[in-house]
């Protein structure tokens, strides 16, 4: 199994409405990252990672 296949197997995807686009289920509320300081973003990502992304 190559690295691309392993990464794809680790990520869950869904269809995005009727658009035909396949998107990952991962969502961290990233829209707010543009208005949040870097240290706060790092803290949020670290907490997410420590919780195994769940």
Secondary structure by P-SEA (a helix, b strand, c coil): ccaaaaaaaabbbbbcccccbbbbcccccccccccccaaaaaaaaaaaaaaccc
